[in-house]
Amino acid sequence: MAKLKKFFHLSDPEYTAKFQRLCGVYLNYQSDQPSEGSLENENNSCTVRKRIGLQDCRKNNIIENQNHQNESHDTVFRTPKSEADRIWKHLSMFQKSLFYILTCASSLGNEAFYLLFYPYVAWNMDSVVVRHTNVVWTLCMYAGQAAKDYLIWPRPTSPPVVRLETDFLQEYAMPSTHAMSATAIPFMLAYSIIHRYDISPVFVISIAICWCLLVCLSRLYLGVHSVLDLLCGVIASLIIILLTVPYMKEYDMFQQSHPIAPLVVFGISLALSTVCYPNAKDGSPYTAKADAVQIVAVSAGVTLGTWINYQFGFTVDKGQVFQAQIVIPTITMMAESLLRFVIGIVILGALYSVMKKSSVHFFSYVFNLEKPNKKHPSVEIGYKFVTYYVLGFAIIFLIPYIHFLLGLGRTAYFNEVQ
């Protein structure tokens, strides 16, 4: 019991604040005497400063109330651009480098990264690796998003934590889906690459560990997660990886070859997005459901694209065990890869814009709204599912097919069965 209490004690925001202070980021909390009737002065003032021997940066921050019921006492602190610029001028090269490294590391768990990384690997490297990684990533991310809305665990309070990022504060904290993604993606990539290519396992696993560690530390640095949030995210992802890896090849063949695989996966994805999504313990509104819907919709679209490739004879199973060496690309290969990527991303962007606009209008009409409203809960779920389902399909089937029509197709793409 004592060990269990010590484990849960890792949720203490002071651990996050200590790591920030170690990196030179501080938040000093002070009480000002509020003037009578002044709403602005009902909030306590704060000072954000860096451990660089400079004068304190006095408070002139934007203060916003949290949207969460259980976080109504907490506030979001942002340093205005003018203040940030003034501090930035006095930062050492090491501190600037640390900020850039950890901010970039945090972006490895964002939607923009997924929509750039997965397509690039599929179109230019190995689609099997993408399919296998996508399955585990989907399970991990859905479990994480659903757990957030069920557990309604608040983010570390500020103070003592300095919140350097405010993009995801509308979501709850437990577990960290950045940590889950940073475990699922690199370690599944490592597993698939080691089994498909002649490459040093130590080298690949070392990269995976560094990837995971940097993302986790970035969430502490930015002040949006506790140590416990991160630890639970990593452990949960490792468990899911261990449970799914033994059945990965069987599932991949199922989604390619079974006559009703797209219908089965579509039905499951639709159920997970609606009736199966867990309700919060206290009835709090969903904060992460929209992201969960995007994730399962993309995966369902990937299944449809994979199935069409196989069923219509685009994918040819040569019955050979894949084992190849990684070669250094030539200038021509890099130019073709870049061209494939640019063309593909332009198509994805156009599809996203068209599908989002049309589906918002469609679902707004279905739910009898006076005008299109993408923020309406039912409309949001509907348009996100349809839009990201189409994007997943396009990444695996439509865009690679267009690449071949343009004479830019990667030769091995339609031979990558397993």
N, C-alpha and C positions, 0 to 999 in steps of 0.2 A: 504493500500500500504506500509506503514511504517513497519507493522508487517511482510509483505511478504519479504521486503528487509532484515529485521533482520533474517528471517528464512534462506534465501539464503546466508547470511553472515556467516552461520555455515560452509560453504565450505572453509573458511579461514584456510590455513595450520597452522597458528599460534596456533589455538586451539589444533590441534594434537601435535604440538611441546610443548605446555604448559603441556599437559598430560604426555608426555615423560619426561619433566623436573621434574614433580611431582614424577615420578618413578625413577629419578636419571640419565636420559639419556640426554646428551647435544650434540649439534653440534655448534661449533664456526666457523664462516665464516670469513676468512681473505683474503686480496688481496696481492699476491706476485708480485714483479716486474718481468715480463717475459723477458727472454733473447731473443734478436732479432732472428727470424727464428726458435725459439724452439716451436714445436707443443705441447709438453708435458706441457710447462709452460703457454700455452694459457688458461689453466683451472686454476681457483682460488684454492688455497689450503684450507684445512679444518682441524679441530681438533675435534676428538671425545673423550669425557671424561665423567666420571661418577661423580655424586655429592657424593664423599666419602672422600674428603679432600686429594686427591692424586694429583701428578703432572699430567699435561695434557698429553694425549697420542698424540704425534705429528703425523702429517699426513704422512702416507705411504700407502694410500688407493688405491684400484683399481678404476679407474674412467671409466665409460662406458656411451656412449651416448644412450639416449632413442631411441627406434625404432619408436615411434609415431611421426607423422608429427607435431602435435601440442605440443609435448613435447621435441622438438629438443634442446631447451635451457636448459633442465633439465639434471641432471646427477645422476648416481647411485653410492652411496658411500658404500664400503664394507671394513670392518676392516680385515686385513690379520690375519691368524690364530695365528701367533706369537704375534701380538699385542693384539689379543683377549685373548690369554692365559695369557699375562702379566697383563691385566686388571682383568681377572677372579680371579687371586690369591688374590687380595685385596678386593674383594667384600664381603660384610657382608652376613650372613646367610639369612637375610630377602631379600636382593637384589637377591641372587641366587634363593631363593624360588619363588620370584616374576617372575623372568625370566622363570623358568621352568613351573610355573603354566600358565602363559599367552601364552607361546609357545605351550604347550600342548593343551590349549583351542583353539588356532588358528587351530590346526590340525583337530579339529572336523568339519571343513568345507572343508576338502581336500578329494580327490578321494579315497585315501587309507582307510580312515575312513569309507566311504560309503561302500566299497567293503568288509569290515570286519564286520561292525555293522549290516547292513541289513541282510546278510546271517545268522549271529549268532542268531539274534532275530527270524527269520523265522524258522530256523531249530530246535531251542531249546526252544522257548518261545511261540510265537503266530503269525501265518502267516497273520491273518486278520489285526492285528495292523500294520504289515509291508505293506500290500497292501494299506490300507487307507493312511498311512503316505507317501507312495511312490507317490501316485497320487498328493497330495498337494505339496510335494517336487519337483516333476517334473514340475508342473505349475509355481511354484515360481522361480526355477532355470532357466528354459527356458526364462521366462519373464525378469529375471535379466541379463542373458547373452545377450539376444537380445537388451535390453535397453542400455547396455554398448556399443555395436557396433553402435547403432543408435545415441546415444547422444554424443559419443566420448569425454567424460568428463575426463580431465587429473587427474592423482593422485597428492596428495599434493607435492609441490615442495620441493626439498632439496638443500640448506637450505631453511627454518629453520628446516624442519623435518629431523630426523635421520632415514634412511631406514635400519632397522635391518633385513628385509626380501626382497629378490629380486626374488622369485620364480614366482610371478604373475605380474611382472611389464610390461609384454608385453600386458596385458589387460588394458582396460580403467577402470575408477573408479566407475562411477555412474550407478546403485546403487551397494552397497556392497553385492555380492552374498553370502559371508560368513555370513553376518547379516541376509539375507533372509533364508539361510539354518538353521541358529541358531534360527530362529523363527519358521519356518515350522516344522522341525523335533521334537523338544521337546514339542511344544504345541499341535501338532497333536498326538504325543505319549500320552501326558497327557490326551487329550480328549478321545482317544480310550481306554486307560487303566481305566479311571474313569468309563466309561460306560460298561466295560466288567468285571471289577474285584471289589471285595469288599475291597476298599482301601481309605484312607483319601484323599479327593480332595486337601486339603490345602498342604499336604505333596508333592503330585505329582506336583501341580502347582508351588510350591516353587522351586523344582528341575528344572522345565522348565525355570523359571525366571532366576535362577542362571546360567544355561547353556547358555541362550541367552546373559545375561549380560557379562559373562566371554569372550565369543567369540567376542562380539563387542568391549570390552575394549582391547582385544588382538590385534585387527586390528589398534587401535590407538597407542598402545605401540610399535608395529612393524613398524609404520610409513607409512602405505600403504593406509590409508583411512582418509577422513575428517569426522567430526561429521555429516555433512549433508548426506554423502554417507551412513552411518550406519543408520541414522534416516529414510531415504527414503526406505532403504532395509527392515527394521522392519515394517514400515507402510504398504508397498506394500504386504508383506507376510501376515500380519494380515487381510488385505482386501481380499486376495485370499482365506484364510482359512474361513472367514465368508461367502464368496460366494459359496464355494464348499461343506462345511460340511453338509448342509441340503440335498444334493443329493448324498452323499457318498455311502450309502447302495444301492441305485438304480444303481449307476454306477458299483459298485462291482458285483452286480448280473448280470448286462448286460455283463460285460467282462467274466463272468463265463458261462452264460447260453445262450446267443444269438448265433445263428448259424454262423453269419458272424462277430462276435466281433473282432477276431484277424485281419481280413482283414481291417475292418474299422479303428482300432487303428494303424495298420501298415501303411495304406495309409495316415492317418493324420500325423503320425510321420515322414514319408518320405517327405511329403509336408512341414512340419515345418523345416526340415533339409535342404531344397533346395529352392523352389520357394517362400515360405512364409517368409523366414528369411529376416528381414529388412535391407535395405542398409543404410550406414552411411550418415549423412547429407551432407558431403563434398566429398563423394566417397572414404573415407579412407579405407584401407584394413581391413578385419575382424581380430579380435584378440580373440574373445570368441566363435566363431561359432563351432569350433571343440568340445568344452566342451558342448555346447548346443546339438549337435548331439549325443554325448555319453548319455546324460541325457534322451532324448526322445527315443533313441534306447533301453536302459535298460527297460524303462517303457513298450515299445511295447513287448519286450521279456517276461516281467512279465505277461502281458496279455495273451500271447500265452500259457505260462506254466500253468496259472490259468485255462484257457479255456480247455486245454487238461485234467487236473486233474478232472474237472467237467464232461466234455462230455464223457470221457472214463470210468467213474464210479470209479475213484480212490477216488474222494471226495464224501462223503456220507452226504447228508443233513438230519439230524435227526429231523429237524423242531423244535428244542428247542432253547429258548432264553438263550444265554450264560451269565452266571454270576457265577464267581468262586472266591474263596479266593486265595491269593498268599501264597504259602507254602514255608517253608525253605527247600532247596534241600538237599538230603542226599549225602553222599560221592559217592555212586553208580551213582546217577543221575548226579552229577558234572563230574564224569569220562566219562559217556556216552556222555554228552554234549560236553566235550572237544574233544573226539574222533570223534564225528560227525563233529565238526568244523574243525579239522585238516584234515580229509579226504576230506571234502568239499572244503576247501581252496586249497588243492593240486590239486584237479580236476579243480577248477576255474583257477588256475595258468597255468595248462597244456592247457586248452581250450584257454585261452587268448593268449598264445604263438603260438599255432598252427593256430588259426583263424587270428591273426594279420599277421603272416608271409605269410600265403596262400592268404589272401585277398589283401595284399599289392602287391603281385606278380600278382594276377588276375586283379586288377584295373589298375596297371601299364601297363599290356598287353592290356587291353581294351582301354586305352587312348594313345596307341602307343608310350610309352616311351621306350627309348633304354635300360634302366635298371630299376629295382624296385626303386621307390622313394616315401617314405611315406610322405615326406614334400610337394609333389605336391598337390595343393589345392583340386582337384577333387579326387585324390587317398586318401588323408587324410580323406575327408568326407565319402568316400565309405568304407574304411576299418574300420573306427571307428563305423559307423552305423552297419555293419555286425558283427563285433567283440562284441560290447556291447549288441546287440540284442540277440546273442547266450548266453552271460553271464546272462542276465536277465531271459531267458528261463531256463538255467541250475539251477539258484538259486531256482526257484519256483517248477520246475518239475523234471529235470534230477537227480540232486543230492539227493533230498529227496527220490526219487525212488531207487537210489543206496543204500542209508542208509537202506531202508527196505529190500533190497535184502541181505544186510550184517547182518541183524538182529539187526540193531541199530536205526531203525526208531522210531521217537517220536509218540506214540500211537494216540494222538489227532490231528496230523497234517492234515490228510485227512478227519477230521470231522469239520474243521474250514471253514465253508461256509460264515457265517456272524455273 
